[in-house]
Amino acid sequence: MRPAAVHNQVMIKGLLLQGVQSTVRELTNEFDEIPPARRKILSDLTDFITRTVSVGNPVYLNFICTHNSRRSHLSQLWAQTAAHYYGIANVFCFSGGTEATAFNPRAVKAMRDAGFSIVLSKGGDNPTYDVKFSDTAPTVTAFSKRYDDPFNQSPGFAAVMTCSHADEHCPIVLGATERIALTYADPKDFDGTELEGVKYGERVREIGREILFAFSRVGG
């Protein structure tokens, strides 16, 4: 069953956790760095949210990557943060993969470095984390799962493909009313190298910058 905190989501626009607020302030000042080609792709996400909100329906976003271990989690958490930051109510963000593995600890660390509170709530090969970005928003439950896991079931969702492999090898996402290819380079390529921390940090910031930009245009 989906936790009550996710079902009964109340979005109260206000301050984020101090570390997240600082990161968001930096990223929103970097919108000019987003190339025109990326802005065009991001407009698809903005348009879906705007259309859905305009008819009074809740917005369901499912961020999908092959293993649901890095980019899909980063995107989900930033999207939920952006909805709160811009005061867009009834936005419900999920993530999944074409297979389940685990929320990669390197990605967890990178999000903590960006100011998110991420607490292990259940251990094992596929641990579960409680994630907070604000004291006035529900906690997000994060763990690796398939995109069609019962935890993610929601009507009329947009499938946001965050990696090219999943986009190419998952031609049909059952239940999705819209599909958006918003792909990112995999920081996994730098695992175990001296650039590991830098590249994970770069991906967190890139995804955060673009997701915040997309939400900032909703209704505009």
N, C-alpha and C positions, 0 to 999 in steps of 0.2 A: 504494500500500500504506500502511496505517496504521503510524505509527512504533512501534518496539518499546516506547518509553517509555509509549505509551498502552495497548498490549496487556498488558504485564507490570506492571500498576500495583500497587504495594505501598503501602498507606496506613498510615503510622506517625504516630499522633497525637503532636504535639509543637508546638514553637514555630513560628510563621509567620515570614516575613521581618519584620524589625522594624517597617517602615512599615505592612505589612498587619496585623500584630498590634495596633498602635495603633488602626488604623481599626476592626478587629473589636471591640476592647474598647469603643470608643465606641458602635458600632452595637448591640451586645448590651445595652448599658445603655439603649437607646432602644426596646426592644420594646413598652413601654407606649404608644408613639405609634402603633402599628399599629391601625387601626380594626377593630371587630368584623366588618364586611363583608369586609375583606381577610383577616382571620384565617380566615374560613370558606373562602375560596378557597384559601388556603395549606394548609389541612387536607387538601385533595385531593392535593396534592403529598406532604405528610407521610404520608398513608395509603398512597399508591402505594409509596413507599420502604419503609415499615414492612412491608407485605404481602410485597413482593418479598424483602426481607432475611430475613423470618421463615421462608421456605421454602428458604433457602439459595441463592437465585439472585442473580446480579449485577444491579445496577440500571443501566439505560441511560436517560439523559435526553437528549432532543434539543430544544433551545430554538430556536423558529422565529419568524422575523420576515420581512417582505417581502424586504428586500435583504440580510439577514445582514451588517449594517454597524455597528449600534449596540447596541440593546437585547438582541438574542439573544446577542451576544458577551459583554456585561456579565453577563447571567444565567448563561451557561455557566461563565464564570470564577469567579463567586461561588459557584455550586453546587459546583464541584470543590473550591474552598477550604473551603466549609462541611463537605463530607464529610470532608476531612482534619482539620479543626479538631475535629469531634465524634467522630473515630475510627470512622467508618462505612466499612468496607472494601468493595471491589469496586463502587464507584460510578463510572460512566464517563459523562462529560458531553460533549455535542457541541452544535453549533449549525448552522443552515442557513437558507436563505430560499426563497421561491418563485422567486427568481432570485439570481444571484451578482453582487456589485459589488466592494466592498472593505471591510475593517475600517477604519472611518472614523478618520482621524488625531486628530480631536477626542476620540473615545471612547478611543483609545489613550492620549492624554495624561491624560484624566481618571482612567483606571485606574492610570497611573503615579503620579499625584498621590495616589492612595489607597494607594500603597506597593508595587504590583506591579512586578516586573522584566519589562520587555517589550523584547525585542531583535529588530531586523529581521534575518531570516535569508535572505530572498529578496525582491528589489525587483520593480518592475513595476507595472502597473495594478491588480493584485490581489496585494499583497505578503503574505508569510508572516512571522509573528512567533513567536518562542519566548517563552513566558510562564511565569514562576515566581512562586509565592506562598510557597514554603517550600523549605528546603534538604533536606528529607526526603520530598519528593513529586516525582513525575515532572514534567518540563517539559510544558506544554500547547502544542500546535501550533495556531496561530490564523490562519485565512484565510477569506475569504468563499467560500461554496459553496451549492449548492442543498441542501435538507434531505435529498434522496435521493441525494446524491453518494456514491460508493463508500466514501469516507473515513468516512462516518457510519454505514455499515451495521452493524446490531446487532439481535439478536432481542428481541422483546417490549419495545420501548422505549415510553416515555411521550412524546407530543408536547406540549410546553409552549409554547403560543402566546403570544408576548410582545408582539404588536401586534394591534390590533383589525382592521386591514386584512387581515393574513394569516389571522386567525381567521375573518373573514367570507368571504374569497375562496378559501380552501383548505378546503372542507368535508370532504374525505377526505384523510388523511395515510396513505399506503400503508405498511403494516408496523407501524403503531402499535397497541398493545394498549390504550392509554388516551390520552385527550386532555384537557388541562387548559388553560383559558383564564386565563392570568396576565398580563394586558396592562398596559402602561405608556405614559405620554405620551411622545411623540417629542421628544428634545432638539434634533433637526434644525430644529425650528421657530424656534430662536434662533440658528442659524448666521449668522455675520456681524454679530451685534448685540453691544452692550456687555454683554448678559447671558449670552452664550454659555458662558463658563467656569463661571459660577455654576450655570446650568441643567444642564450636563453633570455637574458635581459633585453636584448634588442628585439626579440620576437614578442615578448610581453608588451613592450612599448609600441611596436608597430601595430599589433592587433588592437591595443587599447586606443591608440590615436585614431585609427580608422573607424572602430566601432563607435567611439564617442562622436566623431564627425557625422556618421550616419544618423545617429539619434538626435544630434543637434539640429538637423534639418527637418525633422518630423513636423508636419503641419505647416511648413514654411512655403 
